[in-house]
Amino acid sequence: MVARGRSRSRLVDSRSLVVSLAWCAGFLSLVVACDNAAKKPAQDELGKTDQTLSVDEILHHCKEAYRTCGTYRDTGSVRSSVSHGAESQRSDGRFLTLLRRPGEFHFEYVGKRGVEDIAYAIWSSGNGTVKTRYNGVLQDGATLAGALTGANGLCAGTPCLIARLLFPEDALVGLDLLALEDLRRGDDDRVGGLVCFRVEGVRDTSQVKWPGLEGFPKEFRVSILIDKATYLIRRVQSDAKSDSVHMVSTFEFVPQVNKGIADGELRVK
């Protein structure tokens, strides 16, 4: 009787062990499945061909995000090159933009154009006072639009690129990101881990004259990556070619809206 009891006890223990192992295996499978499910949406979100928003709708939301923000701040960088025959020139720089509505504005750029060092800053007090500082020389400016336009060429197009969106009523020079032709949606992409819409288009430059540069490209192909969560621009890339000229630019942005900006950040330094 004792031997039979022990045999039955071993059988019960074996069954318990099998059940325990099966439960553990099932639990581990569930953990792995949940972990994969947690990872999968981000991959699917990036890989899907989500066409629920048209290009016009995306750009409308983008335009409104900039036009209606109470404050705006970005830091960023630009890399650009112009090749003309055997000659080439690079421009690399970093910039900062601050806006506190209705009109307090601050822009700074530090970089190189070829071998030339560029340090440019623009301030607007919002009450009509505009100042600029170019390589250490401080001057009064007539208008903010005039100061931005004057700095655009020296600063690789960075002063006006986002300012056009922040001040849509001002006639600023440079690339208008919301007025491209042949607009289409490209594949979504990531910038700094953030999933972004890709909008592609063409800028007609057939009427542009570049002093001292023959054979200017007739069009620029532009790609814009727009954060899906905020509709703020994270990256702009442009590429233009002709028989004798090749121009490439990449702008990177780390933007924020409606965050506090201290008085000291907006003052002339």
LUMDOFI-602548 format. One line per 10 residues: number of its first residue (from 1); their letters; for each residue x, y, z of C-alpha. Coordinates in nm, 4 decimals. Layout:
NUM = a = X Y Z  ... .
END
This chain:
1 = mvargrsrsr = 0.0000 0.0000 0.0000  0.2826 0.2321 0.0823  0.4587 0.1583 -0.2488  0.1363 0.2130 -0.4409  0.0836 0.5420 -0.2550  0.4318 0.6542 -0.3404  0.3789 0.5642 -0.7064  0.0571 0.7617 -0.7124  0.2339 1.0540 -0.5419  0.5089 1.0479 -0.8058 .
11 = lvdsrslvvs = 0.2442 1.0473 -1.0776  0.0720 1.3463 -0.9227  0.4064 1.5269 -0.8888  0.4921 1.4528 -1.2529  0.1571 1.5820 -1.3684  0.2040 1.8946 -1.1564  0.5476 1.9447 -1.3074  0.4096 1.9091 -1.6605  0.1287 2.1540 -1.5831  0.3761 2.3991 -1.4281 .
21 = lawcagflsl = 0.6109 2.3767 -1.7248  0.3210 2.4215 -1.9659  0.1978 2.7227 -1.7694  0.5465 2.8772 -1.7702  0.5828 2.8178 -2.1427  0.2436 2.9752 -2.2026  0.3310 3.2716 -1.9831  0.6618 3.3253 -2.1638  0.4845 3.3027 -2.4988  0.2366 3.5637 -2.3797 .
31 = vvacdnaakk = 0.5189 3.7922 -2.2614  0.6973 3.7614 -2.5949  0.3725 3.8200 -2.7854  0.2919 4.1283 -2.5772  0.6463 4.2587 -2.6200  0.6261 4.2114 -2.9967  0.2824 4.3741 -3.0013  0.4224 4.6716 -2.8106  0.7048 4.7094 -3.0613  0.5027 4.6457 -3.3742 .
41 = paqdelgktd = 0.2811 4.9580 -3.3866  0.5810 5.1907 -3.4213  0.7144 4.9802 -3.7065  0.3725 4.9596 -3.8699  0.3202 5.3325 -3.8179  0.6385 5.4045 -4.0098  0.5919 5.1431 -4.2801  0.2264 5.1910 -4.3651  0.1131 5.3902 -4.6678  -0.1254 5.6049 -4.4665 .
51 = qtlsvdeilh = -0.3081 5.8257 -4.7143  -0.5840 5.9379 -4.4810  -0.4468 6.2943 -4.4931  -0.3870 6.4668 -4.8232  -0.0826 6.6836 -4.8884  -0.3014 6.9946 -4.8726  -0.4385 6.8910 -4.5322  -0.0912 6.8212 -4.3928  0.0418 7.1565 -4.5129  -0.2681 7.3356 -4.3811 .
61 = hckeayrtcg = -0.2110 7.1908 -4.0323  0.1579 7.2788 -4.0585  0.0797 7.6360 -4.1601  -0.1650 7.6772 -3.8715  0.0811 7.5331 -3.6173  0.3271 7.8122 -3.6991  0.0761 8.0920 -3.7600  -0.1159 8.0442 -3.4360  0.1627 7.9594 -3.1891  0.2097 8.1997 -2.8994 .
71 = tyrdtgsvrs = 0.5810 8.1302 -2.8719  0.8239 7.9454 -3.0958  1.1756 7.8203 -3.0334  1.4093 7.6143 -3.2446  1.7708 7.5158 -3.2680  1.9041 7.3699 -3.5868  2.1750 7.3216 -3.8426  2.2275 7.3622 -4.2151  2.4665 7.1975 -4.4581  2.4735 7.3221 -4.8152 .
81 = svshgaesqr = 2.7033 7.3043 -5.1143  2.7184 7.4687 -5.4566  2.9275 7.3069 -5.7292  2.9947 7.4986 -6.0499  3.2213 7.3148 -6.2876  3.5453 7.2403 -6.1019  3.4655 7.4924 -5.8258  3.2591 7.4248 -5.5144  3.1610 7.6106 -5.1993  3.0199 7.4721 -4.8759 .
91 = sdgrfltllr = 2.8153 7.6478 -4.6106  2.7725 7.4899 -4.2686  2.6119 7.6565 -3.9720  2.3954 7.6399 -3.6637  2.1046 7.8680 -3.5804  1.8571 7.9640 -3.3098  1.5115 8.1149 -3.3548  1.2943 8.2645 -3.0783  0.9520 8.4254 -3.1124  0.7201 8.5630 -2.8465 .
101 = rpgefhfeyv = 0.4138 8.7187 -2.9978  0.3022 8.9708 -3.0867  0.6417 9.0745 -3.2195  0.9451 8.9912 -3.0046  1.1886 8.7985 -3.2216  1.5475 8.6780 -3.1999  1.7527 8.4936 -3.4632  2.1180 8.3907 -3.4438  2.3421 8.2146 -3.6943  2.7034 8.1006 -3.6616 .
111 = gkrgvediay = 2.8768 7.9192 -3.9432  3.1076 7.9213 -4.2418  3.0576 8.0111 -4.6052  3.3577 7.8712 -4.7836  3.6485 7.9938 -4.5692  3.4564 8.2965 -4.4377  3.3288 8.2957 -4.0780  2.9729 8.4229 -4.0403  2.8155 8.5379 -3.7130  2.4804 8.7096 -3.7586 .
121 = aiwssgngtv = 2.2071 8.8042 -3.5145  1.8719 8.9830 -3.5487  1.6486 9.1197 -3.2721  1.3065 9.2799 -3.2837  1.1488 9.4293 -2.9717  0.7967 9.4208 -3.1111  0.7579 9.7992 -3.0837  0.9428 9.8854 -3.4037  1.3003 9.8580 -3.2777  1.5103 9.6200 -3.4899 .
131 = ktryngvlqd = 1.8821 9.5568 -3.4455  2.1318 9.3392 -3.6316  2.4821 9.2261 -3.5449  2.7085 9.0996 -3.8214  3.0508 8.9691 -3.7163  3.0467 9.1846 -3.4034  2.9165 9.5091 -3.5588  2.5828 9.6200 -3.4108  2.3461 9.8230 -3.6311  1.9901 9.9488 -3.6314 .
141 = gatlagaltg = 1.7564 9.7863 -3.8807  1.4587 9.9458 -4.0516  1.2185 9.6501 -4.0347  1.2305 9.2882 -3.9255  1.1388 9.1724 -4.2773  1.4223 9.3808 -4.4204  1.6730 9.2454 -4.1683  1.5745 8.8842 -4.2358  1.5886 8.9343 -4.6113  1.9302 9.1001 -4.5881 .
151 = anglcagtpc = 2.0733 8.8110 -4.3862  1.9245 8.5315 -4.5923  2.2082 8.4924 -4.8432  2.4841 8.5184 -4.5818  2.3193 8.2618 -4.3552  2.2492 7.9860 -4.6113  1.8783 8.0675 -4.6361  1.8050 7.9990 -4.2685  1.6682 8.3409 -4.1556  1.3607 8.3350 -4.3804 .
161 = liarllfped = 1.2846 7.9638 -4.4062  1.0792 7.9344 -4.0866  1.0122 8.3083 -4.0496  0.7949 8.2869 -4.3636  0.5685 8.0496 -4.1703  0.5730 8.2547 -3.8498  0.5019 8.5824 -4.0364  0.2997 8.4776 -4.3442  0.1839 8.8370 -4.4008  0.5412 8.9620 -4.4590 .
171 = alvgldllal = 0.6993 8.9491 -4.8044  1.0162 8.7537 -4.7291  1.2618 8.6117 -4.9814  1.3799 8.2520 -5.0038  1.2137 7.9146 -5.0251  0.8389 7.9141 -4.9539  0.7801 7.5637 -4.8215  0.4037 7.5913 -4.8579  0.4054 7.7077 -5.2210  0.5790 7.4185 -5.3954 .
181 = edlrrgdddr = 0.4497 7.2682 -5.7195  0.3807 6.9030 -5.8061  0.3172 6.8229 -5.4402  0.2927 6.4599 -5.3334  0.3256 6.2443 -5.0231  0.6389 6.0344 -4.9977  0.7147 5.7536 -4.7555  0.6970 5.8394 -4.3867  1.0315 5.8619 -4.2082  1.1812 5.9288 -3.8659 .
191 = vgglvcfrve = 1.3822 6.2225 -3.7352  1.5229 6.1859 -3.3849  1.2905 5.8919 -3.3233  0.9785 6.0910 -3.4207  0.7556 5.9636 -3.6993  0.7119 6.2258 -3.9712  0.5058 6.2861 -4.2821  0.7137 6.3309 -4.5937  0.5943 6.5938 -4.8409  0.7767 6.6341 -5.1714 .
201 = gvrdtsqvkw = 0.7514 6.9068 -5.4310  0.9301 7.1235 -5.6831  1.0291 7.4892 -5.6646  1.0388 7.6651 -6.0004  1.3600 7.8697 -6.0239  1.3576 7.9270 -6.3984  1.3350 8.3050 -6.3428  1.6018 8.3227 -6.0713  1.9249 8.5007 -6.1566  2.2298 8.4210 -5.9437 .
211 = pglegfpkef = 2.5013 8.6865 -5.9863  2.8183 8.5391 -6.1318  2.6686 8.1923 -6.1708  2.5747 8.0810 -6.5211  2.3491 7.7837 -6.5837  2.1399 7.8184 -6.2659  1.9101 7.5129 -6.2212  1.5541 7.5658 -6.3402  1.3981 7.3784 -6.0494  1.4701 7.2560 -5.6981 .
221 = rvsilidkat = 1.3370 6.9226 -5.5755  1.2370 6.9633 -5.2110  1.1576 6.7059 -4.9421  1.0006 6.8147 -4.6099  0.9658 6.5947 -4.3003  0.6837 6.7127 -4.0718  0.6331 6.5752 -3.7208  0.3035 6.3832 -3.7165  0.2311 6.4813 -3.3554  0.2937 6.8571 -3.3763 .
231 = ylirrvqsda = 0.2978 6.9399 -3.7513  0.6273 7.1198 -3.6977  0.9030 7.0835 -3.9561  1.1963 6.8648 -3.8577  1.3984 6.8441 -4.1793  1.4094 7.0096 -4.5218  1.6249 6.8785 -4.8063  1.6634 7.0399 -5.1468  1.8518 6.9298 -5.4550  1.8953 7.1121 -5.7864 .
241 = ksdsvhmvst = 2.0993 7.0266 -6.0942  2.1741 7.1766 -6.4299  2.4434 7.0973 -6.6850  2.6992 7.3024 -6.4934  2.5605 7.3593 -6.1422  2.4650 7.1272 -5.8555  2.3147 7.2688 -5.5335  2.2294 7.0596 -5.2265  2.1000 7.1751 -4.8852  1.9845 6.9991 -4.5683 .
251 = fefvpqvnkg = 1.8178 7.1894 -4.2829  1.7560 7.0214 -3.9461  1.5206 7.1648 -3.6810  1.4457 7.0910 -3.3158  1.1318 7.3041 -3.2645  0.9034 7.3816 -2.9711  0.5869 7.5901 -2.9528  0.4025 7.7538 -2.6645  0.6842 7.7103 -2.4112  0.8088 7.9927 -2.1902 .
261 = iadgelrvk = 1.0806 8.2268 -2.3210  1.2617 8.4439 -2.0683  1.3025 8.8191 -2.1262  1.6791 8.7864 -2.1216  1.6763 8.5490 -2.4175  1.5174 8.8137 -2.6375  1.7434 9.1075 -2.5487  2.0244 9.2517 -2.7559  2.3543 9.1116 -2.6290 .
END
